[in-house]
Amino acid sequence: MSTNIIRQIVLDTETTGMNKFGLHHEGHRIIEIGAVEIINRHLTDNTFHVYLKPNRVVDIEAFQIHGISNQFLKDKPTFSEIVNKFLMFIRDSELIIHNAPFDLGFLNQELQICNKDQKKIESYCTIIDSLKLARKKFPGQRNNLDALCERYLINNNKRRNLHSALIDARLLANVFLSMSGGQTKMEFMKITNMSNNKISNITRLNDNIKCVRTSTTSLKIIYADEQEKLAHEEYLDRMQKINKNCIWRQR
């Protein structure tokens, strides 16, 4: 029985110009690419990360955002030196980018600089703009990466003093998984010492009680421990923050 493999690449870039403007038309260049791989909705350890020599000066405003200096980039490769490896990494994937037109503008410019006849990024993979998804899901709200991390309770405090393409790609991957269907792991149940019993049915009685029916024993009632209760409360709090309204009632 064959299984369809869904490969997604979450990508972010840093550039020589301010990230809030599409400045590739003014000659600004990419100086960092960070990308992480998702296979069937699970983050893998497969990443693509490179700093690039832009052959132009980094604007002071951009430096204040990402902290990548001209001196640091002096001995880094140019885009043309890594282009084949990069295209091989993203080829045939679903490429997930937050505010995709910005990064695509820069990436396609770099491809044109390498080869005037080079195809655009869109020819190598499908593009998913996570900003468009966020705006559809949360209309009228802030939908930048920091706001979405806060909304989905993804901790970004320790690593966000300065922007980094690889860190932002990892954060965006977690945001995307939550936003596109959830990646919540609910480990409410741990059953041990049952090697001789086959579990045939599991029934939820209420928020604090689980019952497990086995093929060789009568009905058992297993009470949730403190860790499981806490996990349940955190899940309910998260659901309320996402939906803004209470979606359950206590009895």
C-alpha positions as CSV (number, residue, x, y, z in Angstrom):
1,M,0.0,0.0,0.0
2,S,1.7,3.2,-1.1
3,T,1.7,6.3,1.0
4,N,1.7,9.8,-0.4
5,I,4.5,11.9,0.9
6,I,3.8,15.6,1.3
7,R,7.0,17.6,1.4
8,Q,6.9,21.2,2.4
9,I,9.7,23.8,2.8
10,V,9.3,26.8,5.0
11,L,11.5,29.6,3.9
12,D,12.7,33.0,5.0
13,T,15.3,35.5,3.8
14,E,17.2,38.5,5.1
15,T,18.3,41.2,2.8
16,T,20.5,44.3,2.5
17,G,17.4,46.6,2.6
18,M,14.5,47.0,5.1
19,N,12.4,43.9,5.1
20,K,9.1,45.7,5.1
21,F,9.6,47.0,1.6
22,G,10.1,45.1,-1.6
23,L,13.4,46.7,-2.4
24,H,14.8,44.3,-5.0
25,H,13.9,46.8,-7.6
26,E,16.4,49.2,-6.0
27,G,19.3,46.8,-6.3
28,H,19.1,45.3,-2.8
29,R,20.2,41.7,-2.4
30,I,19.7,38.6,-0.3
31,I,22.2,38.0,2.4
32,E,20.7,35.0,4.3
33,I,18.4,32.1,3.3
34,G,16.9,29.8,5.9
35,A,14.6,26.9,5.1
36,V,13.3,23.9,7.1
37,E,11.6,20.8,5.9
38,I,8.2,19.4,6.8
39,I,7.3,15.8,5.8
40,N,3.7,14.8,6.3
41,R,3.2,17.6,8.8
42,H,6.3,16.7,10.9
43,L,9.3,18.9,11.1
44,T,12.5,17.1,10.1
45,D,16.2,17.9,10.8
46,N,16.8,18.6,7.2
47,T,17.5,22.3,6.7
48,F,19.1,24.7,4.2
49,H,20.9,27.7,5.7
50,V,23.5,30.0,4.1
51,Y,24.8,33.6,4.4
52,L,25.6,35.3,1.1
53,K,27.9,38.0,-0.1
54,P,25.7,40.6,-1.7
55,N,28.4,42.7,-3.5
56,R,26.8,45.8,-2.1
57,V,26.5,47.6,1.3
58,V,24.0,46.5,3.9
59,D,21.8,49.5,4.9
60,I,22.1,50.6,8.5
61,E,18.3,50.2,9.0
62,A,18.5,46.6,7.8
63,F,21.6,45.9,10.0
64,Q,19.6,47.1,13.0
65,I,17.0,44.4,12.2
66,H,19.1,41.4,11.5
67,G,22.6,42.3,12.8
68,I,24.4,41.0,9.7
69,S,27.3,43.2,8.9
70,N,29.2,43.9,5.7
71,Q,32.4,42.6,7.4
72,F,30.7,39.3,8.3
73,L,29.6,38.8,4.7
74,K,33.0,39.5,3.1
75,D,34.1,35.8,2.8
76,K,30.6,34.3,2.2
77,P,29.6,32.7,-1.1
78,T,27.6,34.5,-3.7
79,F,24.1,33.3,-4.7
80,S,25.5,31.9,-7.9
81,E,27.7,29.6,-6.0
82,I,24.9,28.0,-4.0
83,V,22.0,28.3,-6.5
84,N,22.0,24.7,-7.7
85,K,22.1,23.3,-4.2
86,F,19.3,25.7,-3.2
87,L,17.1,24.7,-6.1
88,M,17.6,21.0,-5.4
89,F,16.5,21.5,-1.8
90,I,13.2,23.3,-2.7
91,R,12.4,21.4,-6.0
92,D,8.9,19.8,-6.1
93,S,8.0,21.0,-2.7
94,E,5.2,23.2,-1.4
95,L,7.2,26.4,-0.5
96,I,5.7,28.2,2.4
97,I,6.7,31.9,2.8
98,H,5.2,34.6,5.0
99,N,4.4,37.5,2.6
100,A,5.6,35.5,-0.4
101,P,5.8,38.3,-3.0
102,F,8.6,39.9,-1.0
103,D,10.9,36.9,-0.8
104,L,10.0,35.7,-4.3
105,G,10.9,39.1,-5.7
106,F,14.4,38.8,-4.3
107,L,14.9,35.1,-5.1
108,N,13.8,35.6,-8.7
109,Q,16.0,38.6,-9.0
110,E,19.0,36.5,-7.8
111,L,18.1,33.8,-10.4
112,Q,18.0,36.4,-13.1
113,I,21.4,37.7,-12.1
114,C,22.8,34.2,-12.3
115,N,21.2,33.5,-15.7
116,K,18.9,35.6,-17.7
117,D,17.1,32.5,-19.0
118,Q,16.7,30.9,-15.5
119,K,13.2,29.9,-14.7
120,K,11.4,31.5,-11.7
121,I,11.1,29.9,-8.3
122,E,7.4,29.3,-9.1
123,S,8.5,26.8,-11.8
124,Y,10.3,24.6,-9.3
125,C,7.6,24.4,-6.5
126,T,4.1,25.3,-5.4
127,I,3.9,28.6,-3.4
128,I,1.9,29.0,-0.2
129,D,1.7,32.5,1.3
130,S,1.1,32.0,5.0
131,L,0.4,35.7,5.4
132,K,-2.6,35.3,3.1
133,L,-3.8,32.3,5.1
134,A,-3.4,34.3,8.3
135,R,-5.4,37.3,7.0
136,K,-8.2,35.0,5.9
137,K,-8.2,33.2,9.3
138,F,-7.8,36.4,11.4
139,P,-9.2,39.3,9.3
140,G,-8.5,42.8,10.7
141,Q,-5.8,41.6,13.2
142,R,-2.0,41.8,13.3
143,N,-0.7,38.8,11.3
144,N,3.1,39.3,11.3
145,L,5.2,36.4,12.6
146,D,5.5,37.7,16.2
147,A,1.8,38.3,16.5
148,L,1.0,34.8,15.2
149,C,3.6,33.2,17.6
150,E,1.8,35.0,20.4
151,R,-1.6,33.9,19.2
152,Y,-0.6,30.2,18.9
153,L,1.4,30.2,22.1
154,I,4.7,29.6,20.3
155,N,7.6,30.8,22.4
156,N,9.8,33.2,20.5
157,N,11.1,35.4,23.3
158,K,14.6,33.9,23.7
159,R,15.6,34.1,20.0
160,R,14.0,37.2,18.6
161,N,16.2,40.1,19.7
162,L,17.4,40.1,16.1
163,H,15.8,38.5,13.0
164,S,17.4,35.4,11.6
165,A,16.2,33.6,8.4
166,L,16.7,30.1,9.9
167,I,15.1,30.9,13.2
168,D,12.2,32.7,11.6
169,A,11.7,29.8,9.2
170,R,11.5,27.4,12.2
171,L,9.0,29.7,14.0
172,L,6.9,30.0,10.8
173,A,6.9,26.2,10.4
174,N,5.3,25.8,13.8
175,V,2.9,28.7,13.2
176,F,1.9,27.1,9.8
177,L,1.3,23.7,11.3
178,S,-0.9,25.2,14.0
179,M,-2.7,27.5,11.6
180,S,-3.4,24.9,8.9
181,G,-4.9,22.2,11.2
182,G,-3.0,22.0,14.4
183,Q,0.1,20.2,15.6
184,T,-1.1,19.9,19.2
185,K,0.1,16.7,20.9
186,M,-2.3,15.6,23.6
187,E,-0.6,12.9,25.6
188,F,-3.4,12.3,28.1
189,M,-3.1,8.6,28.2
190,K,-0.2,6.4,29.4
191,I,-1.1,2.8,29.8
192,T,1.6,0.5,31.3
193,N,2.0,-3.1,32.3
194,M,-0.7,-4.3,29.8
195,S,1.5,-6.4,27.5
196,N,-0.9,-9.4,27.9
197,N,-4.0,-7.4,27.2
198,K,-5.2,-6.0,23.9
199,I,-7.0,-2.6,24.0
200,S,-10.2,-2.9,22.1
201,N,-12.0,0.3,23.0
202,I,-11.2,3.6,24.7
203,T,-14.1,5.8,25.9
204,R,-13.9,9.3,27.4
205,L,-16.3,9.6,30.4
206,N,-15.5,13.2,31.2
207,D,-12.6,15.7,31.4
208,N,-10.9,13.9,34.4
209,I,-11.8,10.2,33.9
210,K,-10.8,7.8,31.2
211,C,-12.0,4.3,30.8
212,V,-10.0,1.5,29.0
213,R,-11.7,-1.7,27.9
214,T,-9.5,-4.6,27.3
215,S,-10.3,-8.0,25.8
216,T,-9.5,-9.9,29.0
217,T,-10.5,-7.6,31.8
218,S,-13.7,-5.8,32.9
219,L,-14.1,-2.1,32.6
220,K,-11.3,-0.1,34.4
221,I,-11.6,3.5,35.4
222,I,-8.3,5.4,35.3
223,Y,-8.2,8.8,36.8
224,A,-6.1,11.6,35.2
225,D,-3.0,12.5,37.1
226,E,-2.0,16.1,37.8
227,Q,0.2,16.4,34.7
228,E,-2.6,15.2,32.5
229,K,-5.1,17.6,34.1
230,L,-2.7,20.5,33.6
231,A,-2.2,19.5,29.9
232,H,-5.9,19.5,29.5
233,E,-6.4,22.9,31.0
234,E,-3.6,24.4,28.8
235,Y,-5.3,22.9,25.8
236,L,-8.6,24.5,26.7
237,D,-6.9,27.9,27.4
238,R,-5.3,27.7,24.0
239,M,-8.5,26.9,22.2
240,Q,-10.2,29.8,23.9
241,K,-7.5,32.2,22.9
242,I,-7.6,31.0,19.3
243,N,-11.4,31.2,19.0
244,K,-11.8,34.2,21.2
245,N,-15.2,32.9,22.5
246,C,-15.9,30.1,25.0
247,I,-16.7,27.0,23.1
248,W,-17.7,24.8,26.0
249,R,-19.8,25.1,29.2
250,Q,-19.2,23.7,32.6
251,R,-21.9,21.5,34.0
